[in-house]
Amino acid sequence: MVLLEDVAVRTGGDSMAEISVAGKTCRLVTLGCKVNQYETQLVLETLERNGFREAADEEPADLCVVNTCTVTSNGDSRSRQVIRQLAKQNPGTRTLVMGCYATRDPVAVSKLPSVFEVVTDKRELPDILGRHGIHDMPSGISRFQGRKRAYVKIQDGCILKCTYCIIPQVRPGLRSRSPDDIETEVRRLIDNGHQEIVVTGIHVGHYGVDTTRGRSGLPPFRLWNLFRRLDRIPGRWRMRLSSIEAAEIDEDFISAAADCEHLCPQFHPALQSGSNAVLSRMRRRYTVERFLEKIDRMRERLVNPAFTTDVIVGFPGETDQEFAETLNACRRAKFMKIHGFPFSTRRGTPAADHPDQVHGTIRDLRMQELVRLERELARQYYDSLVGEPIEVLVEGQLEARPGWVQGTDRRYTPIEIPGDRRDVGRMISGRGVRAVEHCLEAERETSR
């Protein structure tokens, strides 16, 4: 297999360097993960520093930026669809495309309408933008557009070799940001009103590995060290971890999770399958027994932590019995939320060439069964919070329920609680009252 070189693909035509950027309008669209959303915000703030402003809803944009995803085939097709729609809705625009799909298939992307630049390595983005008169990219973000919580990217890259995943091929090698830069950015976001910070990356649990690997004399600084450092930032705010691999949950991690005041007791270890045979074919680094042992250990140290997860349904060769083992493992883990994904073939990965592909109809039926289980487990977890104190980050009003607002608590439980528009963006205290299918209803304990 030939890997793409880390270069930008030029499509010809006029360069944006030939026109002034001052006073120009831009429109940015993000597909995919939290890391992509963070990187788009960084580009937006760069454009604003250089005289751009975001186009209004019905206003055509001079520059469009699309941050693409390629985790599944749907991510590829959706990326193409968005680029075509932007070209149609913004006559005469120029579109810069970046992200994992752009890296994976830059030639195809370059042929789409209005595309003038395809960025295949985001490390080159400052130089690429500079060629078009867009300079002075900040080292971090100062706000998170349109969101109550802010994502902070702490690292990039993944060195694992899971047989289904294309991401290690379209992201750079491991690269961790300095603790100083991260802390500065977190403090700035808190000062600017964001009360929840989501620590994210491509492989968050490998934070810091690249800084000491092969370098003698440097003390290790890992994810749990970062938690402890950020936890010293004063104020009423909270920190959430976007994901973690079960193999990286060790005693140091658990101790930090239990000790850090601001860290939310909600964790997202990706199970992917509850069958050891399937995990072996996936080339995952744990057994089901070891995974569940880690969760049990965290439940011993933390107060009713919530666990969410990812599950791939219909991985090549998955039998009815192996899928049943996955359902049993999910019940044993008592996940609050399960992100189920039907297996999607990614050209260039070992799983794509597996001869025993699962039929789409079978995948769909298994997905339905997993969704039913998720609803059952979620309701059970909501029940466990009835009568318990909660802290809610309010994210919006309930249009169908005047006098009520919705948000999430520290355990990422969806909450509905009495309130009004003045509460949006604030953290309010309450107590769980009643579990329903889609959320936990709560009462307020403090006066507004």
C-alpha positions as CSV (number, residue, x, y, z in Angstrom):
1,M,0.0,0.0,0.0
2,V,1.3,3.4,-0.9
3,L,0.9,6.0,1.8
4,L,0.1,9.6,1.0
5,E,2.9,12.1,1.3
6,D,2.4,15.0,3.7
7,V,1.9,17.7,1.1
8,A,-0.8,20.0,0.1
9,V,-2.5,19.3,-3.2
10,R,-3.0,22.4,-5.4
11,T,-5.8,22.5,-7.8
12,G,-4.7,25.3,-10.0
13,G,-6.6,28.5,-10.8
14,D,-6.3,31.9,-9.1
15,S,-4.6,32.0,-5.7
16,M,-6.2,33.8,-2.8
17,A,-2.9,35.6,-2.4
18,E,-3.9,37.7,-5.4
19,I,-6.7,39.3,-3.5
20,S,-7.0,41.2,-0.2
21,V,-8.4,39.2,2.6
22,A,-9.5,42.2,4.7
23,G,-13.3,42.3,5.1
24,K,-13.8,38.9,3.5
25,T,-16.4,36.5,4.7
26,C,-15.9,32.8,5.6
27,R,-18.0,29.8,6.4
28,L,-16.6,26.7,8.2
29,V,-18.1,23.2,8.4
30,T,-16.8,20.4,10.6
31,L,-17.4,16.7,10.2
32,G,-16.3,14.1,12.7
33,C,-14.6,14.1,16.1
34,K,-14.0,16.6,18.8
35,V,-10.4,17.1,17.6
36,N,-11.7,18.2,14.2
37,Q,-14.0,20.6,16.0
38,Y,-11.2,22.1,18.0
39,E,-9.0,22.4,14.9
40,T,-11.8,24.2,13.0
41,Q,-12.1,26.7,15.8
42,L,-8.4,27.3,15.6
43,V,-8.7,28.1,11.9
44,L,-11.7,30.4,12.5
45,E,-9.7,32.4,15.0
46,T,-6.8,32.6,12.6
47,L,-9.1,33.9,9.9
48,E,-10.6,36.5,12.2
49,R,-7.2,37.7,13.1
50,N,-6.7,38.3,9.4
51,G,-9.8,40.4,8.8
52,F,-12.3,37.7,7.9
53,R,-15.7,37.5,9.5
54,E,-18.2,34.6,9.5
55,A,-20.9,34.9,6.8
56,A,-24.5,35.4,7.9
57,D,-27.0,32.6,7.2
58,E,-28.1,33.8,3.8
59,E,-24.9,35.6,2.9
60,P,-22.4,34.0,0.4
61,A,-18.9,33.3,1.8
62,D,-15.7,34.3,0.0
63,L,-13.9,31.4,1.6
64,C,-15.2,28.1,2.8
65,V,-13.3,25.7,5.0
66,V,-14.4,22.0,5.4
67,N,-12.8,19.8,8.0
68,T,-13.5,16.2,6.8
69,C,-13.9,12.8,8.4
70,T,-13.0,9.3,7.1
71,V,-13.7,7.0,10.0
72,T,-16.6,5.4,8.1
73,S,-17.7,5.4,4.4
74,N,-20.5,7.7,5.5
75,G,-17.9,10.2,6.6
76,D,-16.4,10.2,3.1
77,S,-19.7,10.6,1.3
78,R,-20.9,13.3,3.8
79,S,-17.7,15.2,3.3
80,R,-18.2,15.2,-0.5
81,Q,-21.8,16.2,-0.1
82,V,-20.9,19.2,2.1
83,I,-18.3,20.5,-0.3
84,R,-20.7,20.3,-3.2
85,Q,-23.4,22.1,-1.2
86,L,-21.1,24.9,-0.2
87,A,-20.1,25.4,-3.8
88,K,-23.7,25.7,-4.9
89,Q,-24.8,27.9,-2.0
90,N,-21.8,30.2,-2.2
91,P,-21.2,31.1,-5.9
92,G,-17.7,32.1,-6.6
93,T,-16.3,30.8,-3.3
94,R,-13.0,29.1,-2.8
95,T,-13.0,26.1,-0.6
96,L,-10.1,24.8,1.5
97,V,-10.5,21.2,2.5
98,M,-8.6,19.6,5.4
99,G,-9.1,16.6,7.7
100,C,-8.8,12.9,7.5
101,Y,-10.7,12.3,4.3
102,A,-8.6,15.0,2.6
103,T,-5.5,13.2,3.7
104,R,-6.8,9.8,2.6
105,D,-8.0,10.8,-0.9
106,P,-6.7,14.2,-1.9
107,V,-7.0,13.7,-5.6
108,A,-10.7,12.9,-5.4
109,V,-11.2,15.9,-3.1
110,S,-9.3,18.3,-5.4
111,K,-11.7,17.5,-8.2
112,L,-14.8,18.7,-6.3
113,P,-16.3,22.0,-7.2
114,S,-14.7,25.2,-5.8
115,V,-11.9,23.4,-4.1
116,F,-8.6,25.4,-4.4
117,E,-6.5,23.7,-1.8
118,V,-6.4,20.3,-0.1
119,V,-4.5,20.1,3.1
120,T,-3.2,16.6,3.7
121,D,-1.1,17.4,6.8
122,K,-2.5,19.9,9.3
123,R,1.0,20.6,10.6
124,E,1.5,22.4,7.3
125,L,-1.6,24.5,7.7
126,P,0.2,27.7,8.9
127,D,2.5,27.6,5.9
128,I,-0.4,26.9,3.5
129,L,-2.5,29.7,4.9
130,G,0.5,32.0,4.8
131,R,0.8,31.5,1.0
132,H,-2.6,33.0,0.7
133,G,-2.0,36.0,2.8
134,I,-3.4,34.5,6.0
135,H,-0.8,34.8,8.8
136,D,-0.5,34.8,12.6
137,M,-2.1,31.5,13.6
138,P,-2.6,31.4,17.4
139,S,-1.1,28.6,19.5
140,G,-4.5,27.9,21.0
141,I,-8.1,29.0,21.0
142,S,-9.8,31.6,23.2
143,R,-13.4,30.5,22.9
144,F,-15.5,27.7,21.4
145,Q,-18.0,28.9,18.9
146,G,-21.6,28.1,19.6
147,R,-20.9,25.7,22.5
148,K,-21.2,25.9,26.3
149,R,-18.3,23.5,26.8
150,A,-14.9,23.9,25.1
151,Y,-12.7,21.2,23.7
152,V,-9.0,21.4,24.2
153,K,-6.7,19.2,22.0
154,I,-3.8,17.9,24.0
155,Q,-2.2,15.5,21.5
156,D,-2.4,14.1,18.0
157,G,-1.6,10.8,16.4
158,C,-2.1,7.1,17.2
159,I,0.5,4.3,17.0
160,L,-1.9,1.4,17.5
161,K,-2.7,-1.0,14.7
162,C,-6.3,-1.9,15.2
163,T,-7.3,-3.9,12.1
164,Y,-10.4,-1.8,11.3
165,C,-9.1,1.7,11.8
166,I,-7.7,4.0,9.1
167,I,-6.9,6.9,11.4
168,P,-3.2,6.0,12.1
169,Q,-2.6,6.3,8.4
170,V,-4.2,9.7,8.0
171,R,-3.0,11.4,11.2
172,P,0.6,12.3,12.1
173,G,2.7,10.4,14.5
174,L,2.4,10.9,18.3
175,R,2.7,14.6,19.2
176,S,1.8,16.0,22.6
177,R,1.3,19.7,23.4
178,S,3.3,21.1,26.3
179,P,1.6,21.3,29.7
180,D,2.3,25.0,29.8
181,D,0.4,25.7,26.5
182,I,-2.5,23.5,27.6
183,E,-2.8,25.2,31.0
184,T,-2.7,28.6,29.4
185,E,-5.4,27.7,27.0
186,V,-7.6,26.2,29.7
187,R,-7.3,29.2,31.9
188,R,-8.1,31.5,29.0
189,L,-11.2,29.5,28.1
190,I,-12.4,29.5,31.7
191,D,-11.8,33.2,32.0
192,N,-13.9,33.7,28.8
193,G,-16.9,31.9,30.4
194,H,-16.6,28.2,29.5
195,Q,-17.4,26.2,32.6
196,E,-16.6,22.8,31.2
197,I,-13.4,21.8,29.4
198,V,-13.2,18.6,27.5
199,V,-9.7,17.2,27.2
200,T,-9.4,15.5,23.8
201,G,-7.0,14.1,21.3
202,I,-6.7,11.3,18.8
203,H,-5.3,8.9,21.4
204,V,-5.6,10.8,24.7
205,G,-4.1,8.0,26.8
206,H,-0.8,8.3,25.0
207,Y,-0.4,11.9,26.0
208,G,3.2,12.5,26.9
209,V,4.5,9.2,25.6
210,D,6.4,10.9,22.7
211,T,8.1,13.4,25.1
212,T,10.1,10.8,26.9
213,R,10.3,7.9,24.5
214,G,13.9,7.3,23.8
215,R,15.1,10.3,25.9
216,S,16.9,9.4,29.1
217,G,16.8,11.8,32.0
218,L,13.4,13.3,31.3
219,P,10.8,12.5,34.0
220,P,7.6,11.1,32.4
221,F,4.6,13.5,32.3
222,R,1.4,11.5,31.4
223,L,-2.3,12.1,31.2
224,W,-2.8,11.7,34.9
225,N,0.0,14.3,35.6
226,L,-1.9,16.7,33.4
227,F,-5.1,16.2,35.3
228,R,-3.5,17.0,38.5
229,R,-1.9,20.1,37.1
230,L,-5.1,21.4,35.6
231,D,-7.0,20.6,38.7
232,R,-5.1,23.3,40.5
233,I,-6.9,26.0,38.4
234,P,-9.3,27.6,40.8
235,G,-13.0,28.4,40.2
236,R,-16.3,26.7,39.5
237,W,-15.5,24.7,36.4
238,R,-15.2,21.1,35.4
239,M,-12.9,19.0,33.3
240,R,-14.1,16.0,31.2
241,L,-12.0,13.4,29.5
242,S,-13.2,12.6,26.0
243,S,-12.0,9.0,25.9
244,I,-9.5,6.5,27.4
245,E,-8.2,3.1,26.4
246,A,-8.8,0.4,29.1
247,A,-5.1,-0.6,28.8
248,E,-4.2,2.9,30.0
249,I,-6.3,2.8,33.1
250,D,-3.7,2.0,35.8
251,E,-3.4,2.8,39.5
252,D,-1.9,6.3,38.8
253,F,-4.8,7.1,36.5
254,I,-7.4,5.9,39.0
255,S,-5.8,7.7,41.9
256,A,-5.7,11.0,39.9
257,A,-9.3,10.5,38.8
258,A,-10.4,10.0,42.4
259,D,-8.4,12.9,43.8
260,C,-9.1,15.7,41.2
261,E,-11.9,17.9,42.3
262,H,-12.7,19.3,38.8
263,L,-12.5,16.0,36.9
264,C,-15.9,14.6,36.0
265,P,-16.6,11.0,37.1
266,Q,-17.6,10.0,33.5
267,F,-15.2,8.0,31.4
268,H,-15.3,6.6,27.8
269,P,-13.3,3.4,27.5
270,A,-14.0,1.9,24.0
271,L,-15.1,-1.7,24.4
272,Q,-15.6,-2.3,20.6
273,S,-16.6,-5.9,21.2
274,G,-17.4,-8.1,24.2
275,S,-16.0,-11.2,22.5
276,N,-12.3,-12.1,23.1
277,A,-12.2,-13.8,19.7
278,V,-13.4,-10.6,18.0
279,L,-11.1,-8.4,20.1
280,S,-8.2,-10.6,18.9
281,R,-9.2,-10.2,15.3
282,M,-9.5,-6.4,15.9
283,R,-6.0,-6.5,17.4
284,R,-7.2,-4.7,20.6
285,R,-4.9,-4.7,23.6
286,Y,-7.1,-6.2,26.3
287,T,-9.5,-9.1,27.1
288,V,-13.1,-8.6,28.1
289,E,-12.2,-9.8,31.6
290,R,-9.4,-7.3,31.9
291,F,-11.6,-4.5,30.6
292,L,-14.3,-5.2,33.2
293,E,-11.7,-5.5,35.9
294,K,-10.6,-1.9,35.2
295,I,-14.2,-0.6,35.4
296,D,-14.7,-2.5,38.7
297,R,-11.6,-0.9,40.1
298,M,-12.7,2.6,39.2
299,R,-16.1,2.0,40.7
300,E,-14.4,1.0,43.9
301,R,-12.5,4.4,44.1
302,L,-15.1,6.8,42.6
303,V,-18.6,7.6,43.7
304,N,-21.0,6.1,41.1
305,P,-19.0,6.9,38.0
306,A,-20.6,6.8,34.6
307,F,-19.2,4.8,31.8
308,T,-19.9,5.3,28.1
309,T,-18.4,3.3,25.3
310,D,-18.1,2.5,21.6
311,V,-19.2,-0.8,20.1
312,I,-18.6,-2.0,16.5
313,V,-21.4,-4.2,15.3
314,G,-20.9,-6.8,12.6
315,F,-17.1,-6.9,12.6
316,P,-16.0,-9.5,10.0
317,G,-16.6,-13.0,11.2
318,E,-18.8,-12.0,14.1
319,T,-21.1,-14.8,15.0
320,D,-24.4,-14.7,16.8
321,Q,-22.7,-16.1,19.9
322,E,-19.9,-13.5,19.7
323,F,-22.5,-10.7,19.4
324,A,-24.4,-12.2,22.4
325,E,-21.1,-12.0,24.3
326,T,-20.9,-8.3,23.5
327,L,-24.4,-7.7,24.9
328,N,-23.5,-9.6,28.0
329,A,-20.3,-7.6,28.5
330,C,-22.3,-4.3,28.1
331,R,-24.8,-5.5,30.7
332,R,-21.9,-6.4,33.0
333,A,-20.2,-3.0,32.5
334,K,-23.5,-1.2,33.1
335,F,-22.7,1.5,30.5
336,M,-24.8,4.6,30.7
337,K,-24.5,5.2,26.9
338,I,-23.3,3.0,24.0
339,H,-22.2,4.5,20.7
340,G,-22.9,1.6,18.3
341,F,-21.4,1.6,14.9
342,P,-22.1,-0.9,12.1
343,F,-18.8,-2.1,10.8
344,S,-17.6,0.0,7.8
345,T,-15.0,-1.3,5.4
346,R,-12.0,1.0,5.2
347,R,-9.8,0.3,2.2
348,G,-6.2,-0.2,3.3
349,T,-7.1,-1.8,6.6
350,P,-6.6,-5.6,7.3
351,A,-10.3,-6.0,8.2
352,A,-11.4,-4.8,4.8
353,D,-9.9,-7.9,3.3
354,H,-11.4,-10.4,5.8
355,P,-13.3,-13.0,3.8
356,D,-16.1,-13.4,6.3
357,Q,-17.9,-10.1,6.0
358,V,-21.2,-9.9,7.9
359,H,-24.3,-9.3,5.8
360,G,-25.8,-5.8,6.1
361,T,-29.2,-7.1,7.2
362,I,-27.6,-9.0,10.1
363,R,-25.7,-5.9,11.1
364,D,-28.9,-3.8,11.1
365,L,-30.8,-6.3,13.3
366,R,-27.9,-6.5,15.7
367,M,-27.7,-2.7,15.8
368,Q,-31.4,-2.6,16.8
369,E,-30.8,-5.0,19.6
370,L,-27.9,-3.0,20.9
371,V,-30.0,0.2,20.8
372,R,-32.7,-1.5,22.9
373,L,-30.0,-2.6,25.4
374,E,-28.6,0.9,25.6
375,R,-32.0,2.4,26.5
376,E,-32.4,-0.2,29.2
377,L,-29.0,0.4,30.7
378,A,-29.4,4.2,30.5
379,R,-32.7,4.1,32.4
380,Q,-31.0,2.0,35.1
381,Y,-28.3,4.5,35.5
382,Y,-30.7,7.4,35.6
383,D,-32.5,5.5,38.4
384,S,-29.3,5.4,40.4
385,L,-29.2,9.2,40.6
386,V,-32.7,9.7,41.9
387,G,-32.4,11.5,45.2
388,E,-28.7,12.4,44.6
389,P,-27.3,15.9,44.3
390,I,-26.4,16.9,40.8
391,E,-24.6,19.8,39.1
392,V,-26.1,20.8,35.7
393,L,-24.4,22.7,32.9
394,V,-27.5,24.2,31.2
395,E,-27.3,24.1,27.4
396,G,-30.7,25.3,26.3
397,Q,-34.4,25.9,27.0
398,L,-37.0,23.2,26.4
399,E,-39.3,24.6,23.8
400,A,-41.9,21.9,24.4
401,R,-41.8,22.4,28.2
402,P,-41.9,26.1,29.2
403,G,-40.2,26.9,32.4
404,W,-37.7,24.0,32.0
405,V,-34.1,23.8,30.7
406,Q,-31.9,21.0,29.6
407,G,-28.3,20.2,30.1
408,T,-25.8,17.6,31.4
409,D,-24.5,16.8,34.9
410,R,-21.0,15.9,35.8
411,R,-21.6,12.3,34.8
412,Y,-22.8,13.4,31.4
413,T,-26.4,12.4,32.3
414,P,-29.0,14.3,30.3
415,I,-31.0,16.4,32.8
416,E,-34.2,18.4,32.6
417,I,-34.7,20.9,35.4
418,P,-36.8,24.0,36.0
419,G,-35.2,27.2,34.7
420,D,-35.2,29.9,32.0
421,R,-33.0,31.5,29.4
422,R,-31.0,33.2,32.1
423,D,-29.6,29.8,33.2
424,V,-28.3,28.9,29.7
425,G,-24.5,28.5,29.9
426,R,-24.5,28.4,33.7
427,M,-24.0,25.6,36.1
428,I,-26.9,25.1,38.6
429,S,-27.4,22.7,41.4
430,G,-30.2,20.3,41.9
431,R,-31.3,16.9,42.9
432,G,-32.5,13.9,40.8
433,V,-36.2,13.3,41.1
434,R,-37.4,11.0,38.4
435,A,-35.8,8.8,35.7
436,V,-37.6,8.7,32.4
437,E,-36.6,7.1,29.1
438,H,-34.4,9.9,27.7
439,C,-33.2,11.8,30.8
440,L,-33.2,12.4,34.5
441,E,-35.7,15.0,35.8
442,A,-34.4,17.1,38.6
443,E,-35.5,19.8,41.0
444,R,-33.5,22.9,41.8
445,E,-32.0,23.3,45.2
446,T,-30.7,26.8,45.0
447,S,-32.6,30.0,44.3
448,R,-32.0,31.8,41.0
